[in-house]
Amino acid sequence: MHSHTTELVAATTNLIAKGTDTGVKIRMDAPWMGFMRTIAGQIIGTGAILTVVFIVIAAIVWGGAKAFGAGHAQNIGVMGVIIGIIVCVLLGSAASMVMYFTGFNLFA
């Protein structure tokens, strides 16, 4: 049993190492691609605006809690600001991540 597993793994590794061309090419000229790009851009833009609003509200909570000495609310405000910044970074780098992981140019 072990030798069959080793053979299968070796054959799979050999196939991956050689590389396989399936003949499938990515085509970005479909009629709906413009619409999909517009929708994706609107979603990312709306998400960025809502995230900035979230950061502002979290900063106000943080500042208000700091002024009035509410320790738990300060923690909530700080976590809100940190989470908002992380979300902004992810939204801002979404196109670059898609280009990196898929290998095709989104801006062509």
N, CA, C and O atoms as a Tinker XYZ file with bonds, in Angstrom:
   432  protein
     1  N      0.828000   -1.190000    0.000000    73     2
     2  CA     0.000000    0.000000    0.000000    64     1     3
     3  C      0.867000    1.246000    0.000000    63     2     4     5
     4  O      0.591000    2.206000   -0.719000    81     3
     5  N      1.920000    1.225000    0.813000    73     3     6
     6  CA     2.785000    2.395000    0.922000    64     5     7
     7  C      3.489000    2.689000   -0.405000    63     6     8     9
     8  O      3.684000    3.851000   -0.762000    81     7
     9  N      3.869000    1.636000   -1.136000    73     7    10
    10  CA     4.574000    1.845000   -2.404000    64     9    11
    11  C      3.647000    2.470000   -3.447000    63    10    12    13
    12  O      4.095000    3.267000   -4.270000    81    11
    13  N      2.358000    2.117000   -3.421000    73    11    14
    14  CA     1.409000    2.714000   -4.359000    64    13    15
    15  C      1.227000    4.204000   -4.066000    63    14    16    17
    16  O      1.147000    5.022000   -4.982000    81    15
    17  N      1.164000    4.538000   -2.794000    73    15    18
    18  CA     1.038000    5.945000   -2.415000    64    17    19
    19  C      2.276000    6.716000   -2.837000    63    18    20    21
    20  O      2.171000    7.828000   -3.354000    81    19
    21  N      3.441000    6.136000   -2.620000    73    19    22
    22  CA     4.691000    6.789000   -3.011000    64    21    23
    23  C      4.744000    6.975000   -4.518000    63    22    24    25
    24  O      5.172000    8.024000   -5.000000    81    23
    25  N      4.312000    5.960000   -5.270000    73    23    26
    26  CA     4.288000    6.073000   -6.734000    64    25    27
    27  C      3.352000    7.186000   -7.189000    63    26    28    29
    28  O      3.697000    7.968000   -8.074000    81    27
    29  N      2.178000    7.256000   -6.590000    73    27    30
    30  CA     1.200000    8.275000   -6.957000    64    29    31
    31  C      1.733000    9.668000   -6.657000    63    30    32    33
    32  O      1.599000   10.574000   -7.480000    81    31
    33  N      2.329000    9.846000   -5.499000    73    31    34
    34  CA     2.890000   11.147000   -5.139000    64    33    35
    35  C      4.034000   11.507000   -6.074000    63    34    36    37
    36  O      4.138000   12.655000   -6.505000    81    35
    37  N      4.891000   10.548000   -6.393000    73    35    38
    38  CA     6.012000   10.814000   -7.295000    64    37    39
    39  C      5.513000   11.180000   -8.688000    63    38    40    41
    40  O      6.043000   12.100000   -9.312000    81    39
    41  N      4.505000   10.477000   -9.179000    73    39    42
    42  CA     3.963000   10.780000  -10.504000    64    41    43
    43  C      3.308000   12.154000  -10.527000    63    42    44    45
    44  O      3.471000   12.904000  -11.489000    81    43
    45  N      2.576000   12.485000   -9.487000    73    43    46
    46  CA     1.929000   13.795000   -9.412000    64    45    47
    47  C      2.964000   14.903000   -9.333000    63    46    48    49
    48  O      2.836000   15.924000  -10.009000    81    47
    49  N      3.984000   14.711000   -8.516000    73    47    50
    50  CA     5.049000   15.708000   -8.391000    64    49    51
    51  C      5.773000   15.882000   -9.714000    63    50    52    53
    52  O      6.103000   17.006000  -10.093000    81    51
    53  N      6.025000   14.791000  -10.420000    73    51    54
    54  CA     6.693000   14.856000  -11.711000    64    53    55
    55  C      5.839000   15.612000  -12.718000    63    54    56    57
    56  O      6.364000   16.410000  -13.495000    81    55
    57  N      4.532000   15.374000  -12.717000    73    55    58
    58  CA     3.625000   16.063000  -13.635000    64    57    59
    59  C      3.581000   17.557000  -13.336000    63    58    60    61
    60  O      3.596000   18.378000  -14.253000    81    59
    61  N      3.527000   17.908000  -12.060000    73    59    62
    62  CA     3.503000   19.317000  -11.684000    64    61    63
    63  C      4.821000   19.978000  -12.043000    63    62    64    65
    64  O      4.832000   21.117000  -12.510000    81    63
    65  N      5.931000   19.286000  -11.834000    73    63    66
    66  CA     7.243000   19.857000  -12.129000    64    65    67
    67  C      7.413000   20.108000  -13.623000    63    66    68    69
    68  O      8.034000   21.097000  -14.012000    81    67
    69  N      6.873000   19.230000  -14.466000    73    67    70
    70  CA     6.979000   19.416000  -15.913000    64    69    71
    71  C      6.130000   20.585000  -16.382000    63    70    72    73
    72  O      6.483000   21.256000  -17.352000    81    71
    73  N      5.043000   20.832000  -15.726000    73    71    74
    74  CA     4.124000   21.880000  -16.164000    64    73    75
    75  C      3.193000   21.329000  -17.227000    63    74    76    77
    76  O      3.611000   20.551000  -18.085000    81    75
    77  N      1.974000   21.717000  -17.174000    73    75    78
    78  CA     0.992000   21.224000  -18.119000    64    77    79
    79  C      0.294000   22.409000  -18.753000    63    78    80    81
    80  O     -0.224000   23.279000  -18.053000    81    79
    81  N      0.276000   22.446000  -20.078000    73    79    82
    82  CA    -0.435000   23.495000  -20.790000    64    81    83
    83  C     -1.781000   22.932000  -21.213000    63    82    84    85
    84  O     -1.855000   22.059000  -22.078000    81    83
    85  N     -2.831000   23.430000  -20.607000    73    83    86
    86  CA    -4.164000   22.926000  -20.919000    64    85    87
    87  C     -4.721000   23.538000  -22.193000    63    86    88    89
    88  O     -5.725000   23.060000  -22.721000    81    87
    89  N     -4.088000   24.583000  -22.690000    73    87    90
    90  CA    -4.563000   25.247000  -23.889000    64    89    91
    91  C     -5.647000   26.274000  -23.626000    63    90    92    93
    92  O     -6.153000   26.891000  -24.564000    81    91
    93  N     -6.010000   26.469000  -22.374000    73    91    94
    94  CA    -7.040000   27.438000  -22.028000    64    93    95
    95  C     -6.380000   28.791000  -21.824000    63    94    96    97
    96  O     -5.443000   28.921000  -21.036000    81    95
    97  N     -6.866000   29.789000  -22.531000    73    95    98
    98  CA    -6.336000   31.150000  -22.416000    64    97    99
    99  C     -7.399000   32.043000  -21.785000    63    98   100   101
   100  O     -8.587000   31.917000  -22.079000    81    99
   101  N     -6.962000   32.934000  -20.926000    73    99   102
   102  CA    -7.882000   33.868000  -20.291000    64   101   103
   103  C     -8.218000   34.966000  -21.285000    63   102   104   105
   104  O     -7.327000   35.611000  -21.839000    81   103
   105  N     -9.505000   35.173000  -21.506000    73   103   106
   106  CA    -9.959000   36.231000  -22.410000    64   105   107
   107  C    -10.753000   37.238000  -21.605000    63   106   108   109
   108  O    -11.699000   36.884000  -20.902000    81   107
   109  N    -10.361000   38.488000  -21.712000    73   107   110
   110  CA   -11.018000   39.551000  -20.958000    64   109   111
   111  C    -11.917000   40.402000  -21.853000    63   110   112   113
   112  O    -12.263000   41.524000  -21.486000    81   111
   113  N    -12.301000   39.881000  -23.029000    73   111   114
   114  CA   -13.088000   40.683000  -23.967000    64   113   115
   115  C    -14.565000   40.269000  -24.024000    63   114   116   117
   116  O    -15.252000   40.558000  -25.004000    81   115
   117  N    -15.041000   39.606000  -22.998000    73   115   118
   118  CA   -16.455000   39.227000  -22.959000    64   117   119
   119  C    -17.317000   40.485000  -22.850000    63   118   120   121
   120  O    -16.880000   41.476000  -22.263000    81   119
   121  N    -18.530000   40.465000  -23.403000    73   119   122
   122  CA   -19.362000   41.671000  -23.409000    64   121   123
   123  C    -19.743000   42.173000  -22.015000    63   122   124   125
   124  O    -20.019000   43.361000  -21.847000    81   123
   125  N    -19.764000   41.307000  -21.032000    73   123   126
   126  CA   -20.169000   41.725000  -19.693000    64   125   127
   127  C    -18.993000   42.164000  -18.815000    63   126   128   129
   128  O    -19.207000   42.560000  -17.669000    81   127
   129  N    -17.771000   42.104000  -19.319000    73   127   130
   130  CA   -16.613000   42.437000  -18.488000    64   129   131
   131  C    -16.606000   43.904000  -18.061000    63   130   132   133
   132  O    -16.229000   44.212000  -16.930000    81   131
   133  N    -17.012000   44.806000  -18.939000    73   131   134
   134  CA   -17.073000   46.216000  -18.565000    64   133   135
   135  C    -18.050000   46.448000  -17.428000    63   134   136   137
   136  O    -17.762000   47.185000  -16.486000    81   135
   137  N    -19.206000   45.811000  -17.526000    73   135   138
   138  CA   -20.218000   45.918000  -16.470000    64   137   139
   139  C    -19.696000   45.348000  -15.154000    63   138   140   141
   140  O    -19.884000   45.947000  -14.095000    81   139
   141  N    -19.037000   44.186000  -15.224000    73   139   142
   142  CA   -18.515000   43.558000  -14.011000    64   141   143
   143  C    -17.426000   44.414000  -13.370000    63   142   144   145
   144  O    -17.355000   44.516000  -12.145000    81   143
   145  N    -16.581000   45.027000  -14.193000    73   143   146
   146  CA   -15.547000   45.914000  -13.645000    64   145   147
   147  C    -16.179000   47.122000  -12.968000    63   146   148   149
   148  O    -15.724000   47.558000  -11.910000    81   147
   149  N    -17.238000   47.665000  -13.586000    73   147   150
   150  CA   -17.922000   48.812000  -12.989000    64   149   151
   151  C    -18.531000   48.437000  -11.646000    63   150   152   153
   152  O    -18.376000   49.169000  -10.669000    81   151
   153  N    -19.218000   47.311000  -11.592000    73   151   154
   154  CA   -19.841000   46.860000  -10.344000    64   153   155
   155  C    -18.774000   46.599000   -9.279000    63   154   156   157
   156  O    -18.932000   47.009000   -8.129000    81   155
   157  N    -17.694000   45.921000   -9.658000    73   155   158
   158  CA   -16.631000   45.638000   -8.688000    64   157   159
   159  C    -16.017000   46.932000   -8.169000    63   158   160   161
   160  O    -15.742000   47.053000   -6.975000    81   159
   161  N    -15.803000   47.893000   -9.052000    73   159   162
   162  CA   -15.263000   49.182000   -8.625000    64   161   163
   163  C    -16.201000   49.916000   -7.690000    63   162   164   165
   164  O    -15.762000   50.532000   -6.719000    81   163
   165  N    -17.497000   49.854000   -7.982000    73   163   166
   166  CA   -18.470000   50.512000   -7.111000    64   165   167
   167  C    -18.531000   49.840000   -5.740000    63   166   168   169
   168  O    -18.649000   50.518000   -4.719000    81   167
   169  N    -18.451000   48.530000   -5.718000    73   167   170
   170  CA   -18.478000   47.813000   -4.439000    64   169   171
   171  C    -17.241000   48.153000   -3.611000    63   170   172   173
   172  O    -17.346000   48.422000   -2.415000    81   171
   173  N    -16.074000   48.141000   -4.245000    73   171   174
   174  CA   -14.842000   48.454000   -3.519000    64   173   175
   175  C    -14.850000   49.906000   -3.058000    63   174   176   177
   176  O    -14.434000   50.198000   -1.937000    81   175
   177  N    -15.318000   50.824000   -3.908000    73   175   178
   178  CA   -15.389000   52.237000   -3.523000    64   177   179
   179  C    -16.348000   52.472000   -2.372000    63   178   180   181
   180  O    -16.037000   53.211000   -1.437000    81   179
   181  N    -17.516000   51.843000   -2.438000    73   179   182
   182  CA   -18.486000   51.970000   -1.348000    64   181   183
   183  C    -17.934000   51.374000   -0.058000    63   182   184   185
   184  O    -18.104000   51.941000    1.022000    81   183
   185  N    -17.280000   50.241000   -0.178000    73   183   186
   186  CA   -16.666000   49.630000    1.003000    64   185   187
   187  C    -15.602000   50.517000    1.618000    63   186   188   189
   188  O    -15.496000   50.603000    2.841000    81   187
   189  N    -14.810000   51.180000    0.779000    73   187   190
   190  CA   -13.771000   52.077000    1.296000    64   189   191
   191  C    -14.389000   53.263000    2.027000    63   190   192   193
   192  O    -13.922000   53.648000    3.099000    81   191
   193  N    -15.436000   53.842000    1.450000    73   191   194
   194  CA   -16.092000   54.987000    2.096000    64   193   195
   195  C    -16.721000   54.566000    3.422000    63   194   196   197
   196  O    -16.569000   55.262000    4.427000    81   195
   197  N    -17.423000   53.437000    3.434000    73   195   198
   198  CA   -18.038000   52.965000    4.676000    64   197   199
   199  C    -16.990000   52.620000    5.732000    63   198   200   201
   200  O    -17.215000   52.819000    6.925000    81   199
   201  N    -15.854000   52.107000    5.291000    73   199   202
   202  CA   -14.790000   51.791000    6.240000    64   201   203
   203  C    -14.204000   53.052000    6.852000    63   202   204   205
   204  O    -13.904000   53.082000    8.045000    81   203
   205  N    -14.038000   54.095000    6.042000    73   203   206
   206  CA   -13.536000   55.363000    6.581000    64   205   207
   207  C    -14.535000   55.944000    7.582000    63   206   208   209
   208  O    -14.135000   56.457000    8.626000    81   207
   209  N    -15.830000   55.867000    7.271000    73   207   210
   210  CA   -16.851000   56.331000    8.217000    64   209   211
   211  C    -16.769000   55.518000    9.510000    63   210   212   213
   212  O    -16.874000   56.074000   10.604000    81   211
   213  N    -16.583000   54.216000    9.386000    73   211   214
   214  CA   -16.441000   53.348000   10.557000    64   213   215
   215  C    -15.233000   53.751000   11.397000    63   214   216   217
   216  O    -15.310000   53.781000   12.625000    81   215
   217  N    -14.109000   54.062000   10.731000    73   215   218
   218  CA   -12.903000   54.480000   11.454000    64   217   219
   219  C    -13.153000   55.786000   12.197000    63   218   220   221
   220  O    -12.734000   55.940000   13.344000    81   219
   221  N    -13.835000   56.728000   11.546000    73   219   222
   222  CA   -14.128000   58.012000   12.199000    64   221   223
   223  C    -15.009000   57.792000   13.433000    63   222   224   225
   224  O    -14.746000   58.365000   14.490000    81   223
   225  N    -16.038000   56.973000   13.305000    73   223   226
   226  CA   -16.916000   56.697000   14.454000    64   225   227
   227  C    -16.135000   56.003000   15.570000    63   226   228   229
   228  O    -16.299000   56.335000   16.744000    81   227
   229  N    -15.287000   55.040000   15.205000    73   227   230
   230  CA   -14.484000   54.345000   16.217000    64   229   231
   231  C    -13.519000   55.307000   16.900000    63   230   232   233
   232  O    -13.288000   55.203000   18.105000    81   231
   233  N    -12.951000   56.247000   16.134000    73   231   234
   234  CA   -12.043000   57.233000   16.729000    64   233   235
   235  C    -12.794000   58.170000   17.674000    63   234   236   237
   236  O    -12.264000   58.559000   18.715000    81   235
   237  N    -14.021000   58.531000   17.316000    73   235   238
   238  CA   -14.839000   59.372000   18.205000    64   237   239
   239  C    -15.166000   58.616000   19.496000    63   238   240   241
   240  O    -15.101000   59.184000   20.586000    81   239
   241  N    -15.517000   57.337000   19.366000    73   239   242
   242  CA   -15.780000   56.514000   20.557000    64   241   243
   243  C    -14.523000   56.433000   21.417000    63   242   244   245
   244  O    -14.586000   56.564000   22.640000    81   243
   245  N    -13.386000   56.217000   20.771000    73   243   246
   246  CA   -12.116000   56.121000   21.485000    64   245   247
   247  C    -11.809000   57.423000   22.223000    63   246   248   249
   248  O    -11.462000   57.410000   23.404000    81   247
   249  N    -11.940000   58.547000   21.517000    73   247   250
   250  CA   -11.665000   59.848000   22.129000    64   249   251
   251  C    -12.632000   60.182000   23.254000    63   250   252   253
   252  O    -12.224000   60.673000   24.306000    81   251
   253  N    -13.916000   59.916000   23.031000    73   251   254
   254  CA   -14.912000   60.177000   24.068000    64   253   255
   255  C    -14.690000   59.314000   25.295000    63   254   256   257
   256  O    -14.824000   59.781000   26.426000    81   255
   257  N    -14.351000   58.061000   25.070000    73   255   258
   258  CA   -14.093000   57.162000   26.194000    64   257   259
   259  C    -12.840000   57.583000   26.947000    63   258   260   261
   260  O    -12.770000   57.475000   28.172000    81   259
   261  N    -11.859000   58.064000   26.203000    73   259   262
   262  CA   -10.632000   58.547000   26.848000    64   261   263
   263  C    -10.931000   59.775000   27.704000    63   262   264   265
   264  O    -10.413000   59.907000   28.813000    81   263
   265  N    -11.767000   60.672000   27.185000    73   263   266
   266  CA   -12.096000   61.905000   27.907000    64   265   267
   267  C    -12.895000   61.625000   29.175000    63   266   268   269
   268  O    -12.722000   62.305000   30.187000    81   267
   269  N    -13.768000   60.625000   29.119000    73   267   270
   270  CA   -14.628000   60.346000   30.266000    64   269   271
   271  C    -14.139000   59.172000   31.113000    63   270   272   273
   272  O    -14.798000   58.790000   32.081000    81   271
   273  N    -12.999000   58.604000   30.760000    73   271   274
   274  CA   -12.406000   57.548000   31.578000    64   273   275
   275  C    -13.090000   56.205000   31.501000    63   274   276   277
   276  O    -13.051000   55.439000   32.463000    81   275
   277  N    -13.715000   55.901000   30.384000    73   275   278
   278  CA   -14.377000   54.599000   30.213000    64   277   279
   279  C    -13.392000   53.638000   29.546000    63   278   280   281
   280  O    -13.217000   53.662000   28.328000    81   279
   281  N    -12.758000   52.801000   30.350000    73   279   282
   282  CA   -11.697000   51.925000   29.856000    64   281   283
   283  C    -12.158000   50.914000   28.823000    63   282   284   285
   284  O    -11.470000   50.695000   27.826000    81   283
   285  N    -13.314000   50.292000   29.044000    73   283   286
   286  CA   -13.798000   49.278000   28.099000    64   285   287
   287  C    -14.135000   49.903000   26.744000    63   286   288   289
   288  O    -13.850000   49.318000   25.699000    81   287
   289  N    -14.734000   51.077000   26.764000    73   287   290
   290  CA   -15.064000   51.756000   25.507000    64   289   291
   291  C    -13.799000   52.189000   24.774000    63   290   292   293
   292  O    -13.789000   52.239000   23.544000    81   291
   293  N    -12.734000   52.503000   25.508000    73   291   294
   294  CA   -11.463000   52.824000   24.860000    64   293   295
   295  C    -10.947000   51.621000   24.081000    63   294   296   297
   296  O    -10.481000   51.762000   22.950000    81   295
   297  N    -11.030000   50.438000   24.687000    73   295   298
   298  CA   -10.594000   49.219000   23.997000    64   297   299
   299  C    -11.419000   48.975000   22.741000    63   298   300   301
   300  O    -10.878000   48.595000   21.703000    81   299
   301  N    -12.718000   49.190000   22.834000    73   299   302
   302  CA   -13.591000   49.007000   21.670000    64   301   303
   303  C    -13.225000   50.005000   20.576000    63   302   304   305
   304  O    -13.160000   49.643000   19.401000    81   303
   305  N    -12.988000   51.258000   20.956000    73   303   306
   306  CA   -12.614000   52.274000   19.976000    64   305   307
   307  C    -11.297000   51.968000   19.295000    63   306   308   309
   308  O    -11.179000   52.111000   18.078000    81   307
   309  N    -10.303000   51.549000   20.066000    73   307   310
   310  CA    -8.993000   51.210000   19.489000    64   309   311
   311  C     -9.126000   50.025000   18.541000    63   310   312   313
   312  O     -8.574000   50.046000   17.441000    81   311
   313  N     -9.853000   48.995000   18.958000    73   311   314
   314  CA   -10.038000   47.828000   18.088000    64   313   315
   315  C    -10.786000   48.205000   16.815000    63   314   316   317
   316  O    -10.482000   47.688000   15.741000    81   315
   317  N    -11.760000   49.102000   16.929000    73   315   318
   318  CA   -12.477000   49.564000   15.745000    64   317   319
   319  C    -11.563000   50.278000   14.770000    63   318   320   321
   320  O    -11.649000   50.056000   13.563000    81   319
   321  N    -10.688000   51.134000   15.278000    73   319   322
   322  CA    -9.748000   51.846000   14.408000    64   321   323
   323  C     -8.786000   50.864000   13.746000    63   322   324   325
   324  O     -8.533000   50.962000   12.545000    81   323
   325  N     -8.254000   49.927000   14.510000    73   323   326
   326  CA    -7.304000   48.956000   13.951000    64   325   327
   327  C     -7.977000   48.081000   12.899000    63   326   328   329
   328  O     -7.417000   47.870000   11.823000    81   327
   329  N     -9.158000   47.576000   13.194000    73   327   330
   330  CA    -9.877000   46.741000   12.221000    64   329   331
   331  C    -10.210000   47.546000   10.970000    63   330   332   333
   332  O    -10.086000   47.036000    9.857000    81   331
   333  N    -10.629000   48.790000   11.138000    73   331   334
   334  CA   -10.928000   49.639000    9.989000    64   333   335
   335  C     -9.718000   49.873000    9.108000    63   334   336   337
   336  O     -9.833000   49.858000    7.882000    81   335
   337  N     -8.561000   50.089000    9.713000    73   335   338
   338  CA    -7.342000   50.295000    8.930000    64   337   339
   339  C     -6.971000   49.025000    8.172000    63   338   340   341
   340  O     -6.569000   49.093000    7.011000    81   339
   341  N     -7.102000   47.876000    8.812000    73   339   342
   342  CA    -6.806000   46.608000    8.135000    64   341   343
   343  C     -7.748000   46.398000    6.954000    63   342   344   345
   344  O     -7.313000   45.973000    5.884000    81   343
   345  N     -9.029000   46.691000    7.137000    73   343   346
   346  CA    -9.998000   46.544000    6.040000    64   345   347
   347  C     -9.662000   47.500000    4.900000    63   346   348   349
   348  O     -9.751000   47.123000    3.731000    81   347
   349  N     -9.277000   48.736000    5.228000    73   347   350
   350  CA    -8.888000   49.693000    4.179000    64   349   351
   351  C     -7.687000   49.197000    3.388000    63   350   352   353
   352  O     -7.650000   49.336000    2.166000    81   351
   353  N     -6.712000   48.624000    4.068000    73   351   354
   354  CA    -5.533000   48.090000    3.375000    64   353   355
   355  C     -5.943000   46.948000    2.452000    63   354   356   357
   356  O     -5.477000   46.875000    1.315000    81   355
   357  N     -6.808000   46.058000    2.927000    73   355   358
   358  CA    -7.255000   44.942000    2.089000    64   357   359
   359  C     -8.064000   45.422000    0.890000    63   358   360   361
   360  O     -7.887000   44.917000   -0.218000    81   359
   361  N     -8.952000   46.393000    1.100000    73   359   362
   362  CA    -9.734000   46.926000   -0.019000    64   361   363
   363  C     -8.839000   47.637000   -1.022000    63   362   364   365
   364  O     -9.031000   47.516000   -2.232000    81   363
   365  N     -7.869000   48.371000   -0.521000    73   363   366
   366  CA    -6.970000   49.101000   -1.411000    64   365   367
   367  C     -6.073000   48.194000   -2.229000    63   366   368   369
   368  O     -5.657000   48.550000   -3.332000    81   367
   369  N     -5.778000   47.034000   -1.695000    73   367   370
   370  CA    -4.892000   46.127000   -2.414000    64   369   371
   371  C     -5.647000   45.000000   -3.116000    63   370   372   373
   372  O     -5.026000   44.044000   -3.581000    81   371
   373  N     -6.960000   45.094000   -3.201000    73   371   374
   374  CA    -7.762000   44.015000   -3.797000    64   373   375
   375  C     -7.382000   43.757000   -5.252000    63   374   376   377
   376  O     -7.213000   42.604000   -5.648000    81   375
   377  N     -7.248000   44.808000   -6.046000    73   375   378
   378  CA    -6.906000   44.621000   -7.462000    64   377   379
   379  C     -5.524000   44.004000   -7.607000    63   378   380   381
   380  O     -5.316000   43.135000   -8.453000    81   379
   381  N     -4.588000   44.443000   -6.794000    73   379   382
   382  CA    -3.239000   43.876000   -6.860000    64   381   383
   383  C     -3.236000   42.410000   -6.452000    63   382   384   385
   384  O     -2.511000   41.606000   -7.038000    81   383
   385  N     -4.040000   42.053000   -5.449000    73   383   386
   386  CA    -4.113000   40.654000   -5.037000    64   385   387
   387  C     -4.714000   39.791000   -6.144000    63   386   388   389
   388  O     -4.240000   38.682000   -6.394000    81   387
   389  N     -5.750000   40.291000   -6.805000    73   387   390
   390  CA    -6.352000   39.531000   -7.905000    64   389   391
   391  C     -5.341000   39.352000   -9.028000    63   390   392   393
   392  O     -5.212000   38.259000   -9.579000    81   391
   393  N     -4.624000   40.416000   -9.371000    73   391   394
   394  CA    -3.617000   40.310000  -10.430000    64   393   395
   395  C     -2.526000   39.317000  -10.049000    63   394   396   397
   396  O     -2.088000   38.531000  -10.889000    81   395
   397  N     -2.083000   39.340000   -8.801000    73   395   398
   398  CA    -1.009000   38.453000   -8.359000    64   397   399
   399  C     -1.455000   36.991000   -8.372000    63   398   400   401
   400  O     -0.741000   36.132000   -8.888000    81   399
   401  N     -2.629000   36.702000   -7.810000    73   399   402
   402  CA    -3.051000   35.317000   -7.665000    64   401   403
   403  C     -3.589000   34.706000   -8.956000    63   402   404   405
   404  O     -3.529000   33.488000   -9.122000    81   403
   405  N     -4.111000   35.520000   -9.872000    73   403   406
   406  CA    -4.641000   34.961000  -11.112000    64   405   407
   407  C     -3.662000   35.050000  -12.262000    63   406   408   409
   408  O     -3.723000   34.237000  -13.184000    81   407
   409  N     -2.766000   36.011000  -12.231000    73   407   410
   410  CA    -1.749000   36.115000  -13.265000    64   409   411
   411  C     -2.168000   36.891000  -14.495000    63   410   412   413
   412  O     -1.422000   36.907000  -15.474000    81   411
   413  N     -3.325000   37.535000  -14.495000    73   411   414
   414  CA    -3.666000   38.347000  -15.656000    64   413   415
   415  C     -3.849000   39.797000  -15.264000    63   414   416   417
   416  O     -4.156000   40.120000  -14.117000    81   415
   417  N     -3.651000   40.667000  -16.251000    73   415   418
   418  CA    -3.651000   42.102000  -16.024000    64   417   419
   419  C     -5.079000   42.629000  -16.016000    63   418   420   421
   420  O     -5.805000   42.472000  -16.998000    81   419
   421  N     -5.480000   43.246000  -14.928000    73   419   422
   422  CA    -6.824000   43.805000  -14.833000    64   421   423
   423  C     -6.936000   45.154000  -15.520000    63   422   424   425
   424  O     -8.040000   45.608000  -15.820000    81   423
   425  N     -5.816000   45.794000  -15.769000    73   423   426
   426  CA    -5.832000   47.152000  -16.289000    64   425   427
   427  C     -5.537000   47.209000  -17.781000    63   426   428   429
   428  O     -5.224000   48.278000  -18.305000    81   427
   429  N     -5.629000   46.087000  -18.469000    73   427   430
   430  CA    -5.335000   46.058000  -19.912000    64   429   431
   431  C     -6.522000   46.541000  -20.711000    63   430   432
   432  O     -6.461000   46.587000  -21.939000    81   431
